[in-house]
Amino acid sequence: MLEPLKWLGSLLGMVVSFLYLAFIINPIQIISVLIYPVSPALCRRINRWCARSIWGWWVVMAESQNNIEVRITGDKVPFQENVFVTSNHQSVADIMVMLCFAWRCGRIGDMKWFVKDILKWIPGPGWGMYMIDCIFLKRNWATDKQDVLDLFSKFKRNDIPVFLVSFLEGTRATPDKLKKSQEYARKSNIPIPLATLVPRTKGFVATMQGLGDHLDAVYDLSMGYPDGVPSFVDCFLRKVRRVDIHVTRYPMKTFELSDETLSNWVFETYREKDQLMVDYKTNGAFPGEVTYGPIHPLDYFRPESKVRH
């Protein structure tokens, strides 16, 4: 009897959180537009609070209510850096995993995503992402490039904190897409991936060159699910036991910002990631010691400077 009650509690929590997003967070964000002409900085602070409020709620629900163990190995990163974050992409559940990591970095309210342009028309999540300056792409670089560079100029000009997330594979690594990616790699005479897709480099090159020293580092994440790849909703419904994240931090000072060098870095990083994911499927875990402990639910109500990390 206890387990069905827990499942119903998780379902209720998920529904209430989306109602909170649609009927409280989004209206606050819409009203904040009126403040922008007077104080753009205050408008940004309001929208940052909104993002932390809803995304932090989901993190607490996932880890504390639904008992998902988040196992993070690799580098322990400095608190509240400005970073570009890239990761392999297997499911929409990767978004929840990324939120859990960003919480520990003190950057959950500063997350900005590269997402499909059509998403900005979706009430709730889409409107919210638009208000926090996520980067909406039409998948045509000729039309996207100037908008992207203008947004990067805004980040630099106003010293806006960023935790910029991009899945460089461009789509989820399903079996069918993996097969097509392998065929492309074979024809292009590049290493044939076994567990990831051939990455796309234009967005990474443009970001590194456009933001430059506004960034402190690049975080390369590898995500794994020992019990099989879940859906986003599974994270709310007590169907996920554990998620794994392996982190490698690359300081900005180690990068040469030429097109060729940056593109080569992406291909080499994803070659290493592919082998890491192959080993993960064999071993059921990433190598190394755990670098972060569980979250503390009461930290949701504390200023980030007071949060244990």
C-alpha positions as a printed Julia matrix, in Angstrom:
309×3 Matrix{Float64}:
  0.0    0.0     0.0
  2.88   2.36    0.82
  4.47   2.21   -2.63
  1.27   3.19   -4.55
  0.85   6.12   -2.14
  4.42   7.25   -2.8
  3.81   6.97   -6.55
  0.63   9.06   -6.27
  2.51  11.62   -4.17
  5.18  11.87   -6.87
  2.53  12.25   -9.58
  0.77  14.97   -7.59
  4.07  16.77   -7.03
  4.8   16.73  -10.77
  1.35  18.1   -11.65
  1.52  20.83   -8.99
  4.99  21.88  -10.16
  3.79  22.36  -13.74
  0.77  24.33  -12.52
  3.15  26.48  -10.46
  5.22  27.07  -13.61
  2.25  27.97  -15.81
  0.15  30.02  -13.38
  2.71  31.64  -11.07
  6.2   31.64  -12.59
  5.21  32.52  -16.18
  2.9   35.4   -15.12
  5.7   36.83  -12.95
  8.03  36.64  -15.94
  5.49  38.35  -18.21
  4.95  41.14  -15.69
  8.73  41.57  -15.37
  8.77  42.8   -18.98
  7.24  46.06  -17.7
 10.27  46.54  -15.46
 12.84  46.02  -18.21
 12.76  49.59  -19.66
 13.39  51.01  -16.18
 15.85  48.41  -14.86
 17.07  45.58  -17.12
 19.2   44.27  -14.26
 16.2   43.95  -11.93
 14.23  42.22  -14.69
 17.06  39.7   -15.09
 17.22  39.1   -11.32
 13.49  38.39  -11.25
 13.74  35.92  -14.11
 16.8   34.27  -12.56
 14.78  33.76   -9.37
 11.96  32.26  -11.43
 14.3   29.77  -13.1
 15.9   28.75   -9.81
 12.48  28.43   -8.2
 10.96  25.96  -10.65
 14.1   24.08  -11.67
 15.27  23.85   -8.07
 11.87  22.42   -7.14
 12.31  19.71   -9.76
 15.77  18.85   -8.44
 14.47  18.52   -4.87
 11.56  16.39   -6.08
 13.81  14.12   -8.12
 16.48  13.55   -5.5
 14.71  13.92   -2.15
 11.15  12.85   -2.9
 11.79  10.28   -5.63
 15.13   9.06   -4.23
 17.2    9.34   -7.41
 20.87   8.88   -6.56
 22.99  11.36   -8.54
 26.51   9.95   -8.74
 29.05  12.51   -9.99
 32.67  11.56  -10.72
 35.6   13.32  -12.35
 36.47  16.96  -11.67
 34.89  18.92   -8.85
 34.41  22.36  -10.37
 34.65  25.84   -8.8
 31.4   27.35   -7.52
 29.48  29.73   -9.84
 31.78  29.83  -12.85
 30.65  31.14  -16.23
 30.83  28.08  -18.43
 29.89  26.34  -21.65
 28.58  22.85  -20.88
 28.39  20.03  -23.4
 27.18  16.47  -22.91
 26.11  13.35  -24.72
 22.35  13.21  -25.3
 20.19  10.11  -24.88
 16.83  11.3   -23.55
 14.84  14.34  -22.43
 15.72  13.0   -18.97
 19.2   14.44  -19.63
 17.65  17.84  -18.87
 16.76  16.75  -15.35
 20.26  15.35  -14.84
 21.76  18.63  -16.04
 19.59  20.54  -13.56
 20.92  18.38  -10.73
 24.48  19.16  -11.77
 23.82  22.89  -12.23
 22.32  23.04   -8.72
 25.63  21.85   -7.28
 27.49  24.46   -9.35
 25.33  27.3    -7.97
 24.19  28.08  -11.5
 20.71  26.59  -11.86
 19.15  30.06  -12.21
 21.73  31.04  -14.81
 21.18  28.1   -17.16
 20.72  28.93  -20.82
 20.05  26.27  -23.41
 20.52  25.91  -27.15
 17.02  24.76  -28.15
 14.8   24.45  -31.21
 13.09  27.71  -32.19
  9.6   26.21  -32.1
  9.88  25.59  -28.33
  9.59  29.28  -27.49
  5.92  29.16  -28.47
  5.08  26.49  -25.88
  3.31  27.98  -22.81
  5.19  27.26  -19.62
  8.67  25.91  -20.38
  9.03  27.68  -23.74
  7.98  31.11  -22.5
 10.18  30.69  -19.45
 13.26  29.85  -21.52
 12.63  32.87  -23.74
 12.59  35.17  -20.72
 15.96  33.92  -19.45
 17.7   34.41  -22.81
 17.93  30.83  -24.02
 19.23  30.52  -27.57
 16.54  29.47  -30.03
 17.79  27.98  -33.28
 16.03  27.43  -36.59
 18.79  24.96  -37.56
 19.9   27.24  -40.39
 23.22  28.78  -39.43
 22.95  31.49  -42.08
 19.85  32.89  -40.33
 20.78  31.9   -36.76
 24.34  33.23  -36.62
 23.67  36.94  -36.19
 20.98  36.43  -33.53
 23.33  34.17  -31.6
 26.23  36.63  -31.78
 23.94  39.52  -30.75
 22.88  37.57  -27.67
 26.48  36.79  -26.79
 27.3   40.51  -27.07
 24.46  41.21  -24.64
 25.86  38.67  -22.14
 29.3   40.28  -22.3
 28.11  43.89  -22.34
 25.94  43.41  -19.26
 28.21  40.91  -17.5
 25.39  38.35  -17.37
 26.29  35.07  -15.61
 25.97  32.05  -17.9
 25.76  28.3   -17.6
 25.28  27.67  -21.3
 24.23  24.12  -22.22
 24.49  22.55  -25.66
 24.13  18.93  -26.74
 26.62  18.96  -29.61
 25.23  15.77  -31.11
 22.2   17.88  -32.06
 19.66  15.19  -31.24
 19.15  12.14  -29.02
 21.32   9.1   -29.72
 18.65   6.54  -30.64
 19.68   3.25  -32.32
 18.45   4.47  -35.72
 20.27   7.8   -35.43
 23.42   6.04  -34.25
 23.35   3.86  -37.38
 23.0    6.92  -39.62
 25.8    8.68  -37.74
 28.06   5.66  -38.22
 27.34   5.68  -41.95
 28.21   9.39  -42.1
 31.46   8.81  -40.19
 32.39   5.96  -42.52
 31.84   8.12  -45.62
 33.67  11.07  -44.06
 36.65   8.94  -43.05
 36.42   9.92  -39.37
 36.33   7.6   -36.31
 33.11   5.58  -36.27
 31.23   6.08  -32.98
 29.81   3.12  -31.08
 27.73   4.87  -28.41
 27.48   8.56  -29.35
 26.68  10.53  -32.48
 29.14  12.51  -34.61
 29.1   15.98  -32.98
 28.35  19.26  -34.71
 30.98  21.96  -34.28
 29.57  25.27  -35.58
 27.7   26.18  -32.4
 30.68  25.37  -30.2
 33.09  27.39  -32.35
 30.72  30.37  -32.45
 30.19  30.23  -28.68
 33.86  30.06  -27.8
 34.76  32.87  -30.18
 31.68  34.96  -29.37
 31.91  34.78  -25.58
 35.68  34.48  -25.26
 36.98  35.55  -21.87
 33.43  35.98  -20.54
 33.71  32.22  -19.96
 35.87  30.69  -17.24
 35.82  27.13  -18.52
 34.2   24.41  -20.6
 32.63  21.45  -18.81
 32.41  18.21  -20.75
 29.82  15.91  -19.18
 29.12  12.26  -19.91
 25.76  10.99  -18.64
 24.78   7.4   -18.03
 21.78   5.45  -16.76
 22.69   2.06  -15.25
 19.12   0.73  -15.46
 18.4    1.89  -19.01
 17.58   5.28  -20.5
 14.46   6.78  -18.84
 12.03   9.45  -19.98
 11.74  12.9   -18.38
  8.48  11.89  -16.68
 10.14   8.75  -15.26
 12.3   11.06  -13.14
  9.15  12.29  -11.4
  7.45   8.91  -11.01
 10.0    6.97   -8.96
 11.15   4.91  -11.95
 14.81   5.98  -11.87
 17.17   4.53   -9.28
 20.44   6.24  -10.2
 21.99   8.56  -12.76
 25.72   8.98  -13.37
 27.65  12.06  -14.49
 31.35  12.18  -15.32
 32.81  15.71  -15.43
 35.93  17.04  -17.13
 36.74  20.73  -16.73
 38.79  22.61  -19.36
 39.92  26.16  -18.37
 39.4   28.75  -21.08
 43.08  29.64  -21.05
 43.87  26.21  -22.51
 41.93  26.89  -25.73
 43.23  28.36  -28.95
 40.21  30.04  -30.58
 40.79  29.23  -34.25
 38.02  27.43  -36.15
 40.17  24.4   -36.91
 41.56  23.99  -33.39
 38.13  24.24  -31.78
 36.57  21.81  -34.24
 39.38  19.33  -33.66
 38.88  19.67  -29.9
 35.2   18.71  -30.29
 35.96  15.63  -32.39
 38.73  14.46  -30.08
 36.62  15.04  -26.96
 33.73  13.09  -28.43
 36.04  10.3   -29.52
 37.12   9.95  -25.88
 33.5   10.29  -24.71
 32.41   7.52  -27.04
 34.97   5.14  -25.51
 33.91   6.25  -22.03
 30.27   5.41  -22.84
 31.26   2.03  -24.31
 33.11   1.25  -21.07
 30.15   2.51  -19.05
 27.81   0.06  -20.73
 30.22  -2.72  -19.77
 31.0   -1.62  -16.21
 27.74   0.09  -15.2
 29.62   3.07  -13.75
 32.1    5.79  -14.66
 35.64   5.6   -13.23
 36.78   7.6   -10.23
 35.58   8.62   -6.8
 32.32  10.45   -6.17
 32.98  14.21   -6.0
 29.61  15.56   -4.8
 27.26  14.32   -2.11
 23.45  14.4    -2.03
 21.56  17.67   -1.99
 19.95  19.13    1.13
 16.27  19.98    0.53
 16.37  22.96    2.89
 19.0   24.54    0.61
 16.09  25.32   -1.72
 15.11  28.07    0.76
 18.65  29.34    1.44
 20.65  31.96   -0.49
 23.13  30.23   -2.8
 26.04  31.72   -0.88
 24.84  29.74    2.16
 24.28  26.47    0.34
 26.59  23.57    1.17
 28.52  22.51   -1.91
